[in-house]
Amino acid sequence: MNQTILHSTVFFTAYGPPGPINYTAFFLTFLLFFITIFSNISLMLVIYLESRLHKPMYIFLFNLAVNGLIGCLSVCPKIMDNLVNDIKDISHKGCLLQVFFSSVYASCAYVILAVMAYDRFVSICKPLQYHSIMTPSKVKMLVALVYFIPITMLAFQMFITSRLPVCSYNINKLFCDNLAVVKLSCVESALSNLYGICMIASLVVLPFVLVVLSYVKILLVCLKVSKESRKKAFNTCAPHLITFINFSTAILFSVVYNRHSTVSKEVNVLISVQFILFPPLVHPIIYGIRTKEIRTCITKIIRTRIFPDSLNFPHLKSEPKLVPIMTLDGTATGQGLPV
């Protein structure tokens, strides 16, 4: 039975036949996919190349960009392939892999955002203790936990899902998700349902609560400080807060979408873009625009590494003008200082 499960084929019924609409969707998806990949890799390179950005907040941001790439690469190439091909199918094993990596993207992103909120909390509420709390070893431990906990829990979930017997082979969505794969089964698994609830509580609800509590404490501290300090704290937290709200909205839409499989093609496309492409596309842009240090480093890299000579404009430089050096008796020497 297991061999049959692993080699069965799953068909996507939400695409429709190739035509002008699908080709337009392919072009838009490819464009967003390319911009997303470019923006995340660019942000990662800026953080990697600039030593001044080798700080906890930017290390976590680097991992958020890596996670965004995982999400895009796990789903978008298959979506684009299905948009232009007559047969929209995927193997059951490939479907499980798609579920695993897209779930890693969603769960790790939330855990990273929770860790970033903790970093902001320490930075604003305990500034004098920041370097003693956020030590390099602690940052490494947090980054390891960001991946280890979700991947371990998701691997066990995929094991449970892969053991379910398959009786149906149609999914009315653009890509595989765990609930859709579970619904392909002949039987209802109480263990799968219970474990799914535990997963949501551990990897979504708990991080969400931790972020909210962190910002409540940050808000209480900001109310006690000067207006200038309050403004500085807001500028520090704004990119993370916008990113958190954006991703929470995407998760909310995705959860509602997963509970209603009979939706229109347009809603399928909208939810898929909102969940997979929109957050990884927007996050680097938000941090690039709102974070002064990143803007400064991007400008520096462009001037020193990409266009090192073109910004000097040597043909516009004039010869240095010599100012005569006056002696003590008021006479000028033949030489001077350049100005």
N, C-alpha and C positions, 0 to 999 in steps of 0.2 A: 504493500500500500504506500509506503514512504517513497519508493521509486516513482510511483505514479504521480504522487503529489509534487515531487521535485521537478518532474519533466512535463507537467501540465502547463497549458498556455492560458493566460488571462487576457481578455479583450476589453478595450476601453470603448464605451458607447457614447461618450460625450462630445466627440470631435466632429462628426459629420464627414461627408466625402470631401476630397480635395476640391478647391474652388477659390474664387476671389476672396471670400471671407477668410478661409484658412491661410491663404498666401499672405494676406494683409496681417493676420495674427502672427504668422511666422516671422515676417519682417519686423514687427513691433517687438516681439519676444526676443529676437536675435539682437536688436538694437539695445534693448534694456539689459539683456544678458551681457553684451560686450561692455557697456558702460559700467555695469556692476563689477565685472571682473577687473576692468581697468582701474576703477576708483579704489577698490579694496587692495589690489596689489600695489598701487601707488602709495596708499596710506601705510601699508606694511613696509615699503622701501624707505619712506621718509622716517619712520620710527626706527628702523634698523640702522640707517646710515647716520642719523644724528645722535651723538652721544648725550646731548642735553635732554633728549626724550627717553632716555633709559631710566625711567621712573615707574613706580608701581602702576599709576593710572594709565600710562601709555603702553605698558606691557600688557595690561588687561585689554586695552583697546586693540592692540596688535592681535590678540587672540580672538577678539570679537570679529575682526576682519577675516581671520582664518576661518572662523566658524561660518561667516557669510558665504565664503567660497564653497565650503562643504555643502551648504544648502542649495546654492545655485547649480553646482556641478552634479548633484545627486538627482535632480529632477529636470532641469531645463533642456539639456540635450535630447532626452527622450520625448519631451513635449514637442520640440521643434521637429523631430523625426516623424512623430505621429501626425503632425499638422499637414505634411506634404505627401505622406504615403497612403496607399489605399487600405492596407491592413494595419490596424492600430492594436498591436498586441505586445505582450511581454511574458517571459517565462515566469512561472510561479516563484522560482528561486530569485529571479531578477526583481520581481515585485517585492519580495521580502527584503532584499538589499536596499531597494528604493525606500521602503518604509523605515528601515534601520537608519540610513544616513540622513533622511529628512527629519526623523525624530531626534537624532543626535544634534542636528542643527537647531531645532526648536528648543530642546531641553538645555543644551549647553549655553545657548544664548541667554536664556533666563538666569541660569546660575552665574554666568559672567556678569550680567547686569546687577545681580545681587552683590557679588564681590566688589564691583565698582562702587556701588552705593555704600558699602562698608568702608571702602577706602576714602570716599568723600566725607563720610561721618567722622572718621579719625582725623582727617585733615582739618576739618572745620571745628569740631568739638574738642579735640585734644591736640592742638597744633604743636605744643611743646614736646609731646610724647610721640609725635608721628614717626620719626625715624627709629625710635626704639621699639615701636609696635610693628610697623611695616618694614621689617628687616628683609634683606634679600632671600634668606632661607624661608621666611614665612610667605613671601610672594611666590616662590617656587612651589611651596606646599599647596597654596591656594590654586595655582594654575593646574597642578596635578589633579587636585580634587575636582576642579571644574570639568575635567574630561573623564576621570576614573569613575566617579559615582554615576553620572548619566549613562555612560557606555556600558558599565556593568549591569545596571538595571535594565537597559534596553536589550542587551544581549539575551538576558533571561526571558524577556517578553517575546523576543523573536523566536526563541526556542519553543515556548508554549504555543505560539501561533503556527509555527511550522509543523507541529504534531497534529493539528486539526485536520480531519478528512475533508477533502474538497468535493462539493457537489455542484457548484455553480461557477461560471467562468467569465461573467460579465461585470464590469465595474463602471458605473455611470459618473466617472470623474476623469480629470486630465492626468492624474497620477495616483499611485497607490498610497493608501494610508492604512494604519493598522485595523481600524474599525471596519473598513471596506473589505479587507482581506479576511477578517474574522467572519463577516457576513457571508463569505463564500462557502463556509463550512456547512456540513450536513447537520451538525449538532451545536447546541449552545453550551459554551464552556463557562462554568461558574468561576473556575480558577482564573481564566483570562479576564473576565469582567472585574473580579475582585482585584487582581493585580493591576489592571488598568486604572482603577480608582486610586490605588496606592501610588502609582506612578504620577498621576496628575497632582495628588496631594503633596508628594515629595519634590517634584521637579517644576511645578507651576505655582501652586498655591503657597507653599512655604517660601520660595524666593520672592514672590509678590509681597507677602506680608513683611518679610525682612526689609525690602526696599521701602515700603510705606513707613515702617517704624523708623528707619534711618532718616527719612526726610522729615518726619514729625519731630524728631530730636534736633535735626539741623535747623528746622523752622523755629523751635523754641529757643535755641541758642542765638539765632539771628535777631530775634525780637529784643534781646538784651544788649546787643552791641550797637555801635555807632552806624549811622547811615552809610558811610563810606565802606565799613567792613561788611555791612549787609549787601551792598552792591557787588563787592568783590566775591562774596560767597555765592551770590546768585549767578554771576558770570562763570564761576567754577562749576556749578552744578547744572546749569541750563542745558548744555549738550547732552549730559547723561539723562536728565529728566525728560527731554524731548525724545531721546532714543527709547527710553523705557515706555513712555506713553505710546509711541508709534508701534513698538513690538507687542505691547499688551493688546492694542487694538487688533493687530494682525492675528494674534493667538485667539482672541475672542471670536472674531469672524470665522476662523478656522474650526473652532470647536462647534459653533452653531452649524457651520457647513457640513461637518462630519456627521452630525445627527440627522441631516436631511439630504439624502442621496438623490431624491427626485427634484432636482432644480434645473433651471434652464441652462442652455449652453453659455449664454452671456454671463450668468452668475458663476458658472464653473471657471470661466476665464478670469473674471474679476477677483475671485477668492484666491485662485492660484497665484496670480500676480501679486496680490496683497500679502500673501503669506511667504512666498518663496523669493520674489524679486524685489519687492518694495523695501522691506527693512534693510537688506544688505546694500541696496543702492543708496538709500537715504543716510544711513549711519555715517559712512565716511564723509559725505557732503556736509552733514551737520557738524561733525567735529572739525572739518577743514575750515568751515566758515566761522564757527563760534569760538574756536580755541585759538588764541593769539599765538601761542608758542608754535603750534603746527603751521599756521599761516606764515610765520617768520621763517621757519625751517624750510618750507616749500619754496619761498622766495630765494632763500640762500642757496638751495640746491639748484634751482633754475639758473641763478647767476654764476655759480662757481663750477657746476658739473655739466650742465646741459649746454649753456651758452657762455663759456668762460671768456671768449674774446669779442663776441658780437656786441656786448654791452659796454665795451670800453670806448668805442668810437674814436680811434687814434687820430683820424683825419680832422677831427674837430678840436684837437688839443692845440693850443698856441704855444709858442716858444716862451720859456720862463723869462720874466722881466727882471733885470738886475737893478737893485737899489744901491746907490753908492754908500760906502762906509765912511762916516765922518771921523776925522782925527780930532785930538783934543784942541788943536789950534783952529778948528773950523774948516780945514781944507778937506776935499774929497779925494779918496784914493782911486786908483784906476780900476779896482775890482769891486764887486758888489755882491749882495746876497740875493738869491732867486726868490721871487714871490709868486 
